[in-house]
Amino acid sequence: MTTILPNIAKVRDRIQQAAGKSGRNLSEITLLAVSKTRPASAIAEAHAAGLVHFGENYAQEAQAKLDALAHLPLVWHFIGPLQSNKTRLVAERFDWLHSLDRLKLAERLQAQRPAGLPPLNVCIEVNIDDEGSKAGIDPAGLDRLVAALAGMDRLAVRGLMVIPRAGQPPAATLASFRRTADLLAGLRQRYPTLPLDTLSMGMSADLELAIEAGSTIVRVGTDIFGPRV
Ligand SMILES: *Cc1c(COP(=O)(O)O)cnc(C)c1O
C-alpha cells in the first residue's frame, strides 16, 4: 500500500478550500497528476482513486507508460520541454501539450497529428518572470504565436502555462499568476473565436495561489505521489 489515496484526498480538499475562498466553481478546476518518474503501477493506483488526467515530462519514459496503461481511459498531458525530434509521440499519443513555446514545434505537431484524432490541445508556455534560462516564450511574442496557431486546424489553442520563479514570496508568485491571467484575458478579447479557456498553473507548493488567480488546471506531482527520488 502507498499513501496515494489519502494524498489525493488531501489535495482535493485543498483545491476545494481554495476554490471556495475565491468563490470559484470546483468544476472549473482540473487536477492533473504529474506522474514523471513514477511507475505505471502508481498511475493505475491514482486512476483507481478517481484521477483521469496525467502529466509526463520525458518522451521516452512516457511512451513505456502509455503502452503499459493503454487499457485505461486516461487523458495524457505532455508538460515538459519538448525537443523538435520528439513531437511525433506527442502528436500521435497525447491529448494535451502544455509547453508549446515556438512556432517550429506547432508546425511539426500540425503536420503529425493524425486525422482520425481530435485536434491536439495546446497551452503556450510563458516565461512569466523573465528568467534568463527558463523555458517559455516572452509575453511580447505571444500574439504572433497565437495568430499562427489560429490557422492550424490540427491544434486547438487552449491557453497559457507558467511556472513562476522558484523561491519567491507568496505575494510575488500570486502576482505572476495574476499577470498570466491578464495575458489570457487579453488574448480572449483579441481572438474571440479561439477556444482560450485554460490557465495551467499551480503545483504542489502553490496551487492555492494559482486557484486564487484563476487557474483551471493545477499540475501536482509531489503531493500526490510523494517526493521524487
Ligand atoms: C514536475 C512538474 C510539476 C509538479 O511539481 P510538484 O512540485 O512535484 O507538484 C508541475 N509542472 C511541471 C511542468 C513539472 O515539470
The ligand as a Gaussian input file, in Angstrom:
#p B3LYP/6-31G(d) Opt

LIG

0 1
 C        7.286000      18.263000     -12.069000
 C        6.326000      19.279000     -12.574000
 C        5.172000      19.619000     -11.846000
 C        4.833000      19.033000     -10.497000
 O        5.631000      19.577000      -9.495000
 P        5.384000      19.184000      -7.946000
 O        6.084000      20.262000      -7.209000
 O        6.004000      17.831000      -7.757000
 O        3.925000      19.182000      -7.691000
 C        4.302000      20.540000     -12.423000
 N        4.545000      21.093000     -13.624000
 C        5.644000      20.795000     -14.339000
 C        5.857000      21.463000     -15.665000
 C        6.569000      19.887000     -13.837000
 O        7.670000      19.610000     -14.560000

